Amino acid sequence: MKYIPAITILIMAVSTFAFGQCSDAEKKALEAFDLAWEAAGQRGDRAYLESTFADDFVALPAMLGKTQTIDNILRRA
């Protein structure tokens, strides 16, 4: 009886890995997005970055908003 909570926690922890998998197509789409986002920052494409970040985006730990984050990305370009 005392093992039931431990077994329940173990099953819940292991099951999260099963649901965390994605298909090859989803993985390729995510990789393409990551490359496009990086390229936009390098070439200074403010319009792409503004369309990518949510209006209520907050970067942690500095608590920077969308505009400040994009400004920082473009400053490094």
Steps between C-alpha positions, in 0.01 A plus 500: 500500500783741576643451149191624316589874518856429382379282214242762401764773488733277298228421246411868466865598453562236234177574313600864444790384283263300279282804433802724439590334170434664165493375144785551254294759311438696820868478591603630156246784521633600842861488376405714197331753727806510725731565203266766356476678835879498538552625143248780552693619802830488315374697202312751718149411379285685754174420318558123521596518867195713583275246329668215688488632856164522678384849596507403869843330476722535808863384500633361825687567723527866398122542452546666162198550277465425132642831372797498737584141411486570127713812548760290682501237224544765231772676696705179487444453126 
